[in-house]
Amino acid sequence: MSDQQIYLSRPFVGEDEVRAVREVFQSLYLTEGRETREFERRFVEYIGVKHGIATTSCTSGIELVLRATNIHAGDEVIVPDFTYPATALAVLAVGATPVIVDVSPDHFVVDVSCLRPHVTKNTRCILCVSNLGFPVDYEPIMDFARPRGIVVIEDAACSVGTCTHGKKAGSMVDAAVFSFHARKVITTGEGGMVCTNDDELAKRCSETKNFGVTGVEAGRQTFERWGTNLKMSNISAAIGLVQLTKLERIIQEREKRAQRYDDLLRDITGVEFIRLPEHVRYNHYCYPLLVNPKTRDQLIASLRERKIEAQIGSYALHVQPYFESLLEGMRDGEAVYPNSTRAFESILQLPLHHELTPPQQERVCQTLIGLVR
Ligand SMILES: *Cc1c(COP(=O)(O)O)cnc(C)c1O
């Protein structure tokens, strides 16, 4: 029993999702359709924005928004160094130049002081990342970007349910994109959602993700511009609809376990906690700790040997070979990106999901305390 595998993450799915998928199968309408429209509607109702455009992933959704805002070769898009590389890949996909910047030292997301030195006449977009579900303080960023005509997009892949001052992540920017990958807080297997209040941008995204179709008459489509296929099937959307009804419960289950970790680790030494501002309601995407970077990877390996699936927090772009070779100014990355480097090298995430039991959490904490001592 005590050497049972403890997973990092488990999707909260079951019979309700199976039933919803069965209904879609019985309808024989498997492609994008009624369930997708309903999922978009209910999702944006939750986030608090006007339009939702379902896509195949967060990555494809970011690419879609960049195309719909006509960002292309020659344009610069500011991207934080500390993120999952998909953020920068989407920028490269449209031919634009990612300008990679450091993050803040407190919870490793961008703020205005990170952005300001990197804005040039070619800056078209700031692509913020609420990485690990951590909040970004958008008001100053929007105040900075608006008068300069810079579009603010949020990679909100991990952030569904995180709130700052009562406002949901994804509701405070020009466009935000969520992920429904199975490791995120809610899932459709794979999938994503663009959220925006901009009518024109929403229309552009909807058309572009559906082959550029601008109208249908008597079953015949009109093609007016370039498009592609990033549609979300009714099958995926039906899973998403059920997941959405469970979202608050999922966050509560995570929160309860995060608090239990806090209690169990109260007296631990050699480990730092990441504190979020008072006005934040965190979605508990993960349970992160800052540990000694010299021993972090060994710590993860030792936990894994003991069947506890610990993991790093996220990536630093500047040390990934593709970005290193692609971008200039990376040679002294540690000096250019001190906070991102620290986050990349020091964060350790512990398992966090609804199936985690109190004895499992005790085992995780006792093992961790024994290893860091
Ligand atoms: C998971 C993740 C992505 C990728 O999401 P997909 O839906 O798998 O494309 C992008 N950015 C961040 C910050 C992520 O955590």
The ligand as an SDF file (V2000), in Angstrom:
LIG
                    3D

 15 15  0  0  0  0  0  0  0  0999 V2000
   -0.2030   23.5840  -21.2140 C   0  0  0  0  0  0  0  0  0  0  0  0
    0.2880   24.8870  -21.6470 C   0  0  0  0  0  0  0  0  0  0  0  0
    0.2560   25.2650  -22.9980 C   0  0  0  0  0  0  0  0  0  0  0  0
   -0.1620   24.3140  -24.0820 C   0  0  0  0  0  0  0  0  0  0  0  0
   -1.5240   24.0510  -24.0680 O   0  0  0  0  0  0  0  0  0  0  0  0
   -2.1040   23.0490  -25.1890 P   0  0  0  0  0  0  0  0  0  0  0  0
   -3.5730   23.1060  -25.0100 O   0  0  0  0  0  0  0  0  0  0  0  0
   -1.5370   21.7140  -24.8630 O   0  0  0  0  0  0  0  0  0  0  0  0
   -1.6580   23.5610  -26.5020 O   0  0  0  0  0  0  0  0  0  0  0  0
    0.6410   26.5360  -23.3390 C   0  0  0  0  0  0  0  0  0  0  0  0
    1.0770   27.4140  -22.4130 N   0  0  0  0  0  0  0  0  0  0  0  0
    1.1400   27.0930  -21.1010 C   0  0  0  0  0  0  0  0  0  0  0  0
    1.5910   28.1170  -20.1270 C   0  0  0  0  0  0  0  0  0  0  0  0
    0.7750   25.8110  -20.6930 C   0  0  0  0  0  0  0  0  0  0  0  0
    0.8650   25.4780  -19.4000 O   0  0  0  0  0  0  0  0  0  0  0  0
  1  2  1  0
  2  3  1  0
  2 14  2  0
  3  4  1  0
  3 10  2  0
  4  5  1  0
  5  6  1  0
  6  7  2  0
  6  8  1  0
  6  9  1  0
 10 11  1  0
 11 12  2  0
 12 13  1  0
 12 14  1  0
 14 15  1  0
M  END
$$$$
